[in-house]
Amino acid sequence: MGMLNWTKKSSAVLQQGGVIGPDERLSWPLTTVMGVQHVIAMFGATVLAPLLMGFDPNIAILMSGIGTLIFFIVTGGKVPSYLGSSFAFIGVVIAASGYAGPGPNANIGVALGGIIACGLAYTLMGVLVQAVGTGWIERLMPPVVTGAVVAVIGLNLASIPVKNMAAGNFDAWMQALTFVSVALVAVMTRGMLQRLLILVGLIVATVLYAALTNGLGLGKPVDLSGIANAAWLGLPSFAAPVFNASAVLLIAPVAIILMAENLGHIKAVTAMTGKNLDIYMGRAFIGDGIATMVSGSAGGTGVTTYAENIGVMAATKIYSTAVFVVAGLMAVMLGFSPKFGALIQAIPLPVMGGVSIVVFGLIAVAGAKIWVDNKVDFSDNKNLLVAAITLVLGTGDFTLKFGQFALGGIGTATFGAILLYALLRRGK
């Protein structure tokens, strides 16, 4: 398979401040460690989304791994991306299935049918893009628009760690200690250690957290009993889809949001790598669409390209698709191993929150970098207003409802930016 022929690079490239491109890789041991870092980055959100919908988190992890591998194959190994549980489905799945939580969703089947329909619609959009090319995307999304959309992906998620992952004052201080740990690793270390800043920072912060809680009794102690009690191997609880017309009509339009997220992802990675990945846009949509259909058919959530993993790439400068093959295979193993799942779930929530603050912030800055690299002129009122309005729509999670379907912050910001730019350009 041609797509598996990565050019091997020495870690000395990184020590000299170099970049590892999508078609390059480090040695397999280093690539594996990088894969672990990506698994940790996606884990919190990929587990949280199914829990909020009453789905089995182990299936979500398994399907995120399978979906990532499907995406890799469909894009020919050219687009570095991890596919995790999409939060865009939460509202419509709860509405369609009548889920009141907590615990398993008794009406999961109708939600799965809708998720499969959404994946099909998304795949067809990809076929269309593949057929007509991406020239129209270039016209609709100049750098001022793509920069704003990428920034919004990070800013829209900012409230999750700040509001939901710190229960009290101690937890908030622990988040601060975590992001300071990651920042110190990023600045004070060199070589491979520096590229593992998320993983190393997380380990340092977890050790500090355990010392302060288990040792000094300052907060909720680290509980390892879940790891001890969990089985090494176990099958997740698969579920079958049921096709219900009203659920399909409610859930299928989420494809528009997934397309917007994927578009932003590809624009962000293009900006960071300097390689134009727009030619793979159609294939990326198709890969994500097929992965969503496969996930829904087994009882998993719909999947999307993950902002958390863009953040890790921005921090490490390693865009090798080999890393995502490793991460995908690890997620498949995790899906069949409750013990591995319990190990990552034992990471204290404030520590995950602190890491999330770093990761989401890096995405926001990647958006600003698109403006800087393309010398976007903010003395032009058209650019100024498109960027200003888009940032607040996305950050404030501005939501528009069309009947039962809600277009949340990232969706309204993406389509708002595109439409506003088109309108203001015509006004000149």
N, C-alpha and C positions, 0 to 999 in steps of 0.2 A: 504493500500500500504506500503510494507516494507521500501521503500526508503524514506518515510516521517517520519520514526522513528528516529529522531535525538536525541542524548543524550544531555539533557539540562545541560549547564555549568553555573556556577555563574560568574559574572564579576570579582570576586576576583581572578580568575585564571589569568586574564589579568594583574591585579595589581601586581601579583607575577611574571610577565614576561612570563607567559605561552602562549600557542598557542591553538586556537580553530580549531580542525580538520574538514575535509569535512563532517564527519558523526556526528558532534556535532553542537550545536547552543547555542546562548545566549537567554535571554528572548525575546519575540516577539517585545516589544517596541524598545529594543536595536538593534535587527536584522533589524527592519524597518529603523532605522536611518542609519545603515550600508548600507542598500539597496539604500537609497537616495544618499549616497556617491558614490556608483558604477554607478548610473544613471548619476550623474554629470560627472564622469570620462569618460564615453563612449559618452556623448551627443555631444560634439564639433565635433568629427570625424564622428560620425554616421549621423550627419546633413550635414557636409561639403561634404562628398562623393556624396550623391544624388544631391546636388546643382551643383557640378562640372559636373554631367552627365545629368542634366535636369530632374531628377526624383523629386517626391514630398517628401520633408523631413519628413512630418508627417507619410507617409506610411512607410518610412525607420525606423522611431522610433517604430511604431506599430509592424513591422515585426521583428525588433531586439528583442522586448519583446517576441513575439510568438516563434521566433527561439530559444531564450534562454530557454524557457519552454520545447520546443521539445527536445532540447539537454539534458536537465535535465532528461526527461522521458527516452530517449533512453539509456543514460549512467547509468540509475538506481539511479540517484542522487549521484553518486560517484565522479564526476569530477567537481570541482568548476570552472565555466567559464561563461563569458558573450559573446554573439554573437552580434557583431555590423557590420555596413556597411564595406565591404572590399574595400580598395583602389586599390587592384590588378586588379579590373575590369575597372577602369577609362579609361585607354588607349585603351583597346580593345572595350569597349562600344562606346566610341567616334568614333573610326575607323569604327565600324560596323553600327552605326546609322547615321553617318555623322553630328553629333551634333556640332554646332558652338557656341552655348550659347550666352548670358545668357537666362534664362527663361525655360519654359517647352520643353522637347525633343519631337518634332513632330513625330519622328520615333522610339518611345520608344519600340514598340511591338517586333521588330526584336532583340533588345538588350535583352528583357525579355526571348525570346525563347532561346537565347544563354546561358543566366544565368541558365535556367532550365536544359539545356543539361549539363552544367558544374556541377550542383548539382547532376545530375544522375551519371556522370562519377566519381565524388568524393564518392558518396554512394557505388558504385561498388568496388572502391578501399578499402573502409572500410570493405565490405563483404569479400574481399580477405584477408585482414589483420586478420579479425576475424577467418577465416578458417585456415590459416597457422600459426597463432601466431605471436609473436613479437621478437622471437629469432634473426631473421635476422636483426631487427632494432638495437638490442644490438650490433651485430657484426659491423654493418655499422656506428653506432653512439656511440663510447666510450665517456667518459667524456670530453676529449679535444675537440671533435667535438660538443657535445651538449652545452658545456659552451660557445663556440664561437658563435654558432647559436643563443642562447638565448641573449647573449650580443649584437649581431648584430640587433636583433629585436628592442631593445631600441635605439641603435646608429643610425640606418637607419632613425628613425623618428626624430632625434635630430634637423634637419634643419627646420622642420615644425614650431615649436614655435619661433625659433631664427630668421628665415628669413621671415615667413609669418604672424606672429602674433604681430609684433611690427612695426608699420608704421613709427615711428619717435623716437627721443631721449627720449621724455617723456614716451612713451610706453615702451621703453627698460628699463628705470628706474623703471617703474611700475612692469614689469616682475620680476626685481631683488627684489623689495619690496615684491612681492607675494611669491617668493620662500624662502625669508628670513622669512616671516610670517609663512609659513608651517614648516620650519626647527625649528623655535623657539617653535611652538606648539609641535612639535615632541620631543624636548629635555627638554623644561621647564615645561611641564604639566605632569600629571600622570593619570593613570586609563583610564576611558572611553574617556575623552577629548583627551588624547594622541592618542588613536586609531582612533579618528575622525579628524586626523591632516589635511587631504585634505580638508574636508568640513569646518572645523573651520578656517583654513588658508585662504581658498577662501572667506569666509564671512568677515574676518578681512580685507583682501586686497581690497575687493569690497567697504567696508565702507571707507577705506582710499582713494581709487580711487575717490569715490563720493565727499569726502571732498575737494580733490585737484582739481577736474574738475568742478563739479556743484557749489562748494563753492568758490574756488579761480580762476577758469577759466584757469587752466593750460593745459587742454587737452580736448578731445572729451567727453562731459558730458554724464552721464548715462541717457538713454532715456527710460522712463517707459510708453510712450504713446502706444507702441505696446501691452503691457499687458492690458491696459485699453480698447483698441479697439478690442481685440481678444475675440471670443466667448468662453464660458465655454465648450460647447460640439459641435463637428462638425465632419462630415465624411471626411476622406482624399479622394483624387481623385484616385480611383483604376484604373488600366489599364490592358488590356489583352495581353498575349503573342502572337507573330506570329513566326512560325518556318521557318527560312530561312537558307538554307544549308551553305552559305558562312559565315553568322554571327555565326552559331553554330560551325563551324570549327575554327573560330577566337577566340571565347570566351571560349569554352569547356576546352582547355588546362590550363586555370587558375586554374583548380582543383589541378594541381601539386603544385602551389604556396600555395593554401589553406592548402594542406596536410602538406607542410613544416612548415607553421605557426602553425598549430595545434600540430604538432610533437614537435616544440619548446616550445609551451605553456605547454604541458603535462610534458616535461622534466623539465621545470622551476618550475612547481607546485610540482613535485616529489622531486626536490632538496630542495624546501622551507619547505615542510611538512614532509619529511622523509618517506612518504608512497609511495610505488611503484605503480604508476597509469598506467604503460605500458600495463597491462592486459586489460585496458579499451580503448586502442588506436583505435581498430577497431570500437567499438561502438561510440567513439568520432567522428571519420570520418563520420560514417553513420548519426549520429545526425546532424552534421554540413551540410552534403550533403542534407538531407531531409529539413532542415531549409532553405537552399538556394533555393531549388525547390519551397517550399511553398511561400517564399518571391517573387521570380520571377513571380509566377503565379498570384500575386495580384498587381504587379507594383512596388515592392520593389527591393533594391539592393541585390547582393549576400552578404552573411554574413560570418564572420570568427571569431575565438576566439580572444578576444581583449587584446592587450598588455597593454592598459591603466588600465584594471582591474587587470592584473597580478601585475602591479605596486602598486595598492591600497592594494592588498593582502600582498605584500612584506612589505608594510609600517605598516599595521594593525596587521599582524600575525593572521588574521581571515580568515580561508579557508572554512567556513561553506557553504555548498551548499544551505542552507535555505536562506542565504542572496541573492543568485542569483534568487531564486524563487520570493522573494519580489521585486527585481530589475526588473525582467521580467514582473511581474504584473503591476508595476508602469509604465513601458514603454508602455504597452498596453493601460493603462489609458491615458498617455500622447499623444499617437497616435490619440486618439479620443477627445483630449482637446487642441485646439489651444492656450488657455490661458496659460496652463502649459508650452507649447513649447515656447511661447513668454517670459515667466518669465526666463527660462534658457538661451534663446537667448539674454536677456537683460544683462547677466553677461558680463562685459567689456572684449573685446578680449585679451588685455594684461594680464589680471588676469588669463584667461583660459590658456594663453601662459606660464605664470609663473608656474602654476600648472602642465602643460604638461612637462616642463623642469624637475620637480621633478620626475614625474611618469616615464618618459622615462629613466631618469638616474637610477632609482631604478631597472628597468629591466636589464640595462647594468650590474649593480653590481650583480644582481642575477646570471648572466652568469659567472662572475668572481668567485662567491661563489661556483659554481659547480667545478671549477678547484681546489679551495682551499680545499673543503670538500673531494675531491677524490685524493688529493695530486698528481695532474698532474705534471710530471717531465719535466720542460722546458729546462733542460740541454740536453734532447733528441731532436735532430734536427727535427725529424719527427713531434713531438708535437709542437715545436717552429714554424715551417713553416706553418703547418695547421692553427694554431691560428692566426699567423701574417697575412697571406694572406686573411683568412676569414674575419677578422675584417675590413680590408681596402676595400675589395669587397663590404661588406654590408654597411659600413659607407659612402663610396664614391658613393653608388648606381650604381655600375658597372652593365651595362645592355647588355644582348646578344639578338640579334634579329634572329628569325627563320621565315623568310618571314614576315608576318604581326604580328606574335606573339612575344611579347617582354618579356623576363625573367628579372625582375628588381633586385635590390640589395639584398633583403632578399632571393629571389629564387636562384640567382647565388651564394650567400654566402653559403646557405644550401647545394645545390647540389655540389658546388665546394669543400666544406669541406669534404663531404662524399666521393667524387671521389678521391680527393687529398690524403686523409687518406688511402683509399684502395690501391692507386698506390704506396705510400711511404712505406706502410706496406709490400707490395710484394717485394719492392726494397731491403729489409733488408736481 
